[in-house]
Amino acid sequence: MNKIAVESKKYRYAMQLATIFLGFIIFGLSENIKGPAIPRIQYDFGLDEQQLGTLLSLNSLGYLIACSFTAYLTRIWGIKTVSMIAFGSMVLSGVLIFFSHSYPVFTSSYFILYIGNGMLEIGLAILGARIFVRNTGTMMNLSHFFYGLSSIVAPIIASGMMTVSWFGHVFDWRGMYLIMLSLAVLPMIPAFMSTFPGDHTSHEDRIPLKQLLRDPALWLLVLVLSFGVVSEMAVGGWLVNFLEKAYQWDSVSASGMLSAFFLCFSAARLVLGPVTDKIGFTLSLIIFSCFSGICTLIAIVGGESLAYLFAAAGIGIAPVYPTVMALIAKRYPHGSDTAITFIVTLMGVGSVIGNYAIGAITNGFKNAYGAGTELGLLRGLQAGYVFIGVCALLCAVFGVMLYSYLKSRKELI
């Protein structure tokens, strides 16, 4: 009987890991196929940079809305059902995007995709906090490594797939989205076959939100994660656009640089996870985010010859999100669901503001230096990307404040 119980436990854990790892693979694909697609979407619908930033902000708003209700649904239905709904909504959005030939329909379809992404991220974060009780930093970074792994190949596959013809019809970006998002069916299989821990924890055992809100560390984590994620996620939406328009790179070369960013990004999550466990989560956040910000700013100032530093910036920004999740799991062992939901929801607000700010800054500087000139476009794109690097540095600044607060209370993790 003990042997059967052990085998059953191993099977459940294997299904949980499969759900997490496949989930992050799909998450990485869905987030980063947009890099090569955005210039084509912009052309098809006649959008300027500010309108593009608004589009990305609206999608972040969908993500934010999903974050606000996912933990509540998880407590009612469990992570299993929520995960199935998240994956299903991503498949549905792929179908809707394929048939979207007007801007309002496309915007609505993309909005549904980000609802699914938001639900998925919260669900995976909660599950990771519950099952990774040992070597938390290593396992959190390992699970997020699969996000980076799929992000490496996503831009290349997307740019290649948009040129493929099928019975005389080019897939273009609509067909590419349909095929790539349909892959979300795959993690639905282990999710359906899984049972998940913690769904039956009594409400009395959970730390209430009011108590968490009195902890200054919670608010500092919000700021650290918000600036870190804006810097991380903006690369997928703006790097290809920047390289194509500022340096006249072709789509394949620009997508290759985005893939190089995610290669560094993935390698960092695979290698640096044990480092975060060894030197401490808070110190890791400071060091890595500072490195990313410096690389980004040097790449802008140095011009095209130092463009490889855009990719190197992925090394520093990669561990930020999983390390924050690990810190939450350790600091709030009986309130991780509530803390994750609150922090990630406010992070979503920051993402909405951040995407809009990048578009607005780009457009503002472009107009200031001449809206119809090459110099104006270059300065606008540079200014927008400088903001991405500054966000990484602000992540480090608030990391220093978090470190000081926790050290003064002898609560460093």
C-alpha positions in Angstrom: 0.0 0.0 0.0 2.9 2.4 0.8 4.5 1.6 -2.5 1.2 2.4 -4.3 0.9 5.6 -2.4 4.5 6.6 -3.3 3.9 5.8 -7.0 0.7 7.8 -6.9 2.5 10.8 -5.4 5.2 10.6 -8.0 2.6 10.5 -10.8 0.8 13.5 -9.4 4.0 15.4 -9.1 5.0 14.5 -12.6 1.6 15.8 -14.0 2.0 19.0 -12.0 5.5 19.6 -13.4 4.2 18.8 -16.9 1.4 21.3 -16.5 3.8 24.0 -15.2 6.6 23.4 -17.8 4.2 23.0 -20.8 2.2 26.0 -19.5 5.3 28.2 -19.5 6.3 27.0 -23.0 2.8 28.0 -24.3 3.0 31.3 -22.3 6.4 32.1 -23.9 5.1 31.3 -27.4 1.9 33.4 -27.0 3.8 36.4 -25.6 6.7 36.5 -28.1 5.3 35.6 -31.5 4.0 39.2 -31.5 7.5 40.7 -32.1 7.7 39.9 -35.8 3.9 40.2 -36.2 3.6 43.8 -34.8 5.1 45.6 -37.8 2.7 43.7 -40.1 -0.3 44.4 -37.8 0.7 48.0 -37.7 0.9 48.2 -41.5 -2.4 46.4 -42.1 -4.4 48.6 -39.7 -2.4 51.8 -40.3 -1.3 52.4 -36.7 1.3 54.9 -35.5 3.6 54.2 -32.6 1.3 55.8 -30.0 -1.6 53.8 -31.3 0.5 50.7 -31.1 1.5 51.4 -27.5 -2.2 51.9 -26.8 -3.0 48.5 -28.3 -0.4 46.8 -26.1 -1.7 48.7 -23.1 -5.2 47.5 -23.7 -3.9 44.0 -23.9 -2.1 44.5 -20.6 -5.4 45.7 -19.2 -7.0 42.3 -20.2 -4.1 40.6 -18.4 -4.7 42.9 -15.4 -8.4 42.1 -15.3 -7.7 38.3 -15.4 -5.2 38.7 -12.6 -7.8 40.4 -10.4 -10.3 37.5 -10.5 -8.1 34.4 -11.1 -7.2 33.7 -7.4 -10.9 34.0 -6.5 -11.8 31.5 -9.2 -9.0 29.3 -8.0 -10.4 29.2 -4.5 -13.9 28.3 -5.8 -13.1 25.9 -8.7 -9.4 24.9 -8.1 -6.3 25.5 -10.2 -7.2 22.5 -12.5 -10.4 24.1 -13.8 -8.8 27.6 -14.0 -5.9 26.2 -16.0 -8.2 24.5 -18.4 -10.2 27.7 -19.0 -6.9 29.7 -19.4 -5.6 27.3 -22.1 -9.0 27.1 -23.8 -9.3 30.8 -24.0 -5.9 31.0 -25.7 -7.1 28.5 -28.4 -10.3 30.5 -28.8 -8.4 33.7 -29.3 -6.2 32.2 -32.0 -9.4 31.2 -34.0 -10.8 34.7 -33.5 -7.6 36.5 -34.5 -7.5 34.4 -37.7 -11.0 35.7 -38.7 -10.3 39.3 -37.6 -10.3 41.6 -40.6 -11.2 44.8 -38.8 -9.3 46.6 -36.1 -12.1 46.4 -33.4 -12.5 42.6 -34.0 -8.7 42.1 -33.8 -8.4 44.2 -30.6 -11.2 42.1 -29.0 -9.6 38.9 -30.0 -6.2 40.0 -28.7 -7.9 41.1 -25.5 -9.2 37.5 -25.0 -5.7 36.2 -25.5 -4.4 38.3 -22.7 -7.3 37.3 -20.4 -6.0 33.7 -20.9 -2.4 34.7 -20.3 -3.3 36.5 -17.1 -5.3 33.5 -15.8 -2.5 31.2 -16.7 0.3 33.2 -15.1 -1.5 33.5 -11.8 -2.4 29.8 -11.8 1.1 28.7 -12.5 2.6 31.1 -9.9 0.2 29.8 -7.2 0.9 26.2 -8.1 4.7 26.8 -8.1 4.5 28.5 -4.7 2.6 25.4 -3.3 4.7 22.6 -4.7 8.3 24.1 -4.7 8.9 24.0 -1.0 12.6 23.1 -1.3 15.2 24.9 -3.4 12.5 27.4 -4.2 14.7 29.8 -6.1 16.1 27.0 -8.3 12.8 25.4 -9.1 11.0 28.8 -9.7 13.8 29.8 -12.2 13.8 26.3 -13.8 10.0 26.5 -14.4 10.3 30.0 -15.8 13.3 28.7 -17.9 10.7 27.0 -20.1 9.1 30.4 -20.8 12.5 31.6 -22.0 13.1 28.4 -24.0 10.0 28.8 -26.1 10.6 32.6 -26.4 13.9 31.8 -28.1 12.2 30.0 -31.0 9.0 32.0 -31.0 10.1 35.0 -33.1 12.0 32.8 -35.6 9.1 30.4 -36.0 6.6 33.3 -36.2 8.6 35.2 -38.9 9.1 32.0 -40.9 5.5 30.9 -40.6 4.2 34.2 -41.9 5.8 33.6 -45.3 4.5 30.0 -45.7 2.0 29.3 -48.4 -0.7 26.6 -48.1 -2.6 25.8 -51.3 -1.8 29.2 -52.6 -2.7 31.1 -49.5 0.0 32.8 -47.4 -0.4 32.2 -43.6 0.5 35.8 -42.8 0.2 36.9 -39.1 -3.4 35.7 -38.8 -2.6 32.1 -39.8 0.5 32.1 -37.7 -1.5 33.1 -34.6 -4.1 30.4 -35.3 -1.5 27.6 -35.5 0.7 28.8 -32.6 -2.1 29.4 -30.2 -3.8 26.1 -31.0 -0.8 24.4 -29.3 -2.3 25.4 -26.0 -4.3 22.2 -26.3 -1.2 20.3 -25.3 -0.8 21.4 -21.7 -4.6 20.8 -21.2 -3.8 17.1 -21.2 -1.6 16.9 -18.1 -3.8 19.6 -16.5 -6.9 17.4 -17.0 -5.0 14.4 -15.6 -3.6 16.2 -12.6 -4.7 16.8 -9.0 -3.4 20.0 -7.4 -2.4 20.7 -3.8 -3.8 23.5 -1.6 -7.2 23.9 -3.1 -8.9 22.7 0.1 -7.0 24.9 2.5 -9.4 26.4 4.9 -9.9 30.2 4.8 -8.9 30.4 8.5 -5.4 29.2 7.6 -4.9 32.0 5.0 -3.3 35.4 5.9 -6.0 38.1 5.1 -5.2 40.8 2.6 -5.5 43.5 5.2 -2.7 42.0 7.2 -0.5 41.7 4.1 -1.1 45.3 3.2 0.5 46.5 6.4 3.8 45.0 5.3 6.0 47.6 3.6 7.9 44.7 1.9 4.8 43.8 0.0 4.6 47.3 -1.6 8.3 47.3 -2.4 7.9 43.9 -4.1 5.1 45.5 -6.2 7.5 48.2 -7.4 10.4 45.8 -8.0 8.3 43.4 -10.0 6.4 46.2 -11.9 9.6 47.9 -13.2 11.3 44.6 -13.8 8.4 43.1 -15.8 7.9 46.3 -17.9 11.6 46.1 -18.8 11.3 42.4 -19.6 8.0 42.3 -21.5 8.7 45.4 -23.5 11.5 43.7 -25.3 9.2 41.2 -27.0 7.0 44.0 -28.3 9.6 46.7 -29.2 13.0 45.2 -30.0 12.2 43.9 -33.5 10.3 47.2 -34.3 13.4 49.2 -33.1 16.0 47.2 -35.1 13.9 47.3 -38.3 13.1 51.0 -38.2 16.2 52.5 -36.5 18.9 50.4 -38.2 17.0 49.1 -41.2 17.5 45.4 -40.3 15.5 42.9 -42.2 12.8 40.9 -40.4 14.9 37.7 -40.1 17.9 39.5 -38.6 15.8 41.5 -36.2 13.9 38.4 -35.1 17.2 36.7 -34.7 18.3 39.3 -32.2 15.1 38.9 -30.2 15.8 35.2 -30.2 19.3 35.9 -29.0 17.8 38.0 -26.1 15.7 35.0 -25.1 18.6 32.6 -25.5 20.5 34.7 -22.9 17.2 35.0 -20.9 16.7 31.2 -20.8 20.3 30.3 -20.1 20.2 32.8 -17.1 17.1 31.2 -15.6 18.7 27.7 -16.0 22.0 28.7 -14.6 21.3 31.5 -12.1 18.5 29.8 -10.1 21.0 28.1 -7.7 22.8 31.4 -7.4 19.7 33.1 -6.1 19.3 30.4 -3.5 22.9 30.8 -2.4 23.4 34.6 -2.3 19.8 35.5 -1.3 16.7 36.5 -3.3 16.8 40.2 -2.5 20.5 40.7 -3.3 20.0 38.7 -6.6 17.3 41.1 -7.6 19.5 44.1 -7.2 22.5 42.7 -9.0 20.7 41.2 -12.0 18.3 44.1 -12.7 21.1 46.6 -12.5 23.2 44.6 -15.0 20.2 44.5 -17.4 19.6 48.2 -17.3 23.3 49.1 -17.9 23.5 46.7 -20.9 20.4 48.3 -22.4 21.5 51.9 -22.0 25.0 51.1 -23.4 23.4 49.4 -26.4 21.4 52.6 -27.1 24.3 55.0 -26.7 26.8 52.8 -28.5 24.7 52.4 -31.6 24.3 49.5 -34.0 27.8 48.1 -33.3 26.7 47.4 -29.7 23.3 46.0 -30.6 24.4 42.6 -29.1 24.0 44.1 -25.7 20.2 44.2 -26.2 20.5 40.4 -26.1 22.9 40.4 -23.1 20.4 42.4 -21.1 18.3 39.3 -21.0 20.8 37.7 -18.6 20.0 40.2 -16.0 16.3 40.7 -16.4 15.5 36.9 -16.6 15.7 36.0 -12.9 13.7 38.9 -11.6 10.2 37.5 -12.0 10.8 34.0 -10.7 13.0 35.3 -7.9 10.2 37.6 -6.7 7.8 34.6 -6.8 10.3 32.6 -4.7 10.6 35.4 -2.2 6.8 35.6 -1.9 6.5 31.8 -1.4 9.1 32.0 1.4 7.9 35.2 3.1 4.2 34.5 2.9 3.9 30.6 3.2 0.2 30.8 4.3 -0.7 33.8 2.2 1.1 33.2 -1.1 -2.2 33.0 -3.2 -3.3 36.4 -1.9 0.1 38.0 -2.1 0.8 36.8 -5.6 -2.6 38.0 -6.8 -2.2 41.4 -5.2 1.4 41.9 -6.4 0.8 40.6 -9.9 -2.4 42.6 -10.3 -0.6 45.9 -9.4 2.2 44.8 -11.7 -0.4 44.6 -14.4 -1.3 48.2 -13.8 2.4 49.1 -14.2 2.6 47.1 -17.4 -0.4 49.0 -18.8 1.2 52.4 -17.9 4.6 51.2 -19.1 3.5 50.1 -22.6 1.6 53.3 -23.1 4.5 55.3 -21.8 6.9 53.7 -24.3 4.6 54.5 -27.2 4.0 58.0 -26.0 7.7 58.7 -25.4 8.6 57.3 -28.8 5.9 59.4 -30.5 6.8 62.5 -28.5 10.5 62.5 -29.4 9.7 61.6 -33.0 7.6 64.7 -33.3 10.1 66.8 -31.5 12.9 65.9 -33.9 10.7 65.9 -37.0 7.8 63.5 -37.4 8.4 62.8 -41.1 12.2 62.5 -40.9 14.6 59.6 -40.4 16.3 61.5 -37.5 12.9 62.0 -35.8 12.1 58.3 -36.1 15.5 57.3 -34.8 15.4 59.6 -31.8 11.9 58.6 -30.9 12.8 54.9 -31.0 15.9 55.5 -29.0 14.0 57.5 -26.3 11.4 54.8 -26.0 14.0 52.1 -25.6 16.0 54.1 -23.1 12.8 54.1 -20.9 13.0 50.2 -21.0 16.5 50.4 -19.6 15.6 52.9 -17.0 12.8 50.6 -15.8 15.4 47.9 -15.1 17.5 50.4 -13.1 14.5 51.5 -11.1 13.8 47.8 -10.3 17.3 47.7 -8.8 16.8 50.9 -6.9 13.6 49.5 -5.2 15.5 46.3 -4.7 18.0 48.2 -2.6 15.2 49.7 -0.5 13.7 46.2 0.0 17.1 44.8 1.0 17.6 47.6 3.5 14.1 47.1 5.0 14.5 43.4 5.4 18.0 43.6 6.7 17.0 46.1 9.4 14.4 43.6 10.6 16.8 40.6 10.2 14.3 39.1 7.7 16.5 38.8 4.6 15.6 35.8 2.4 
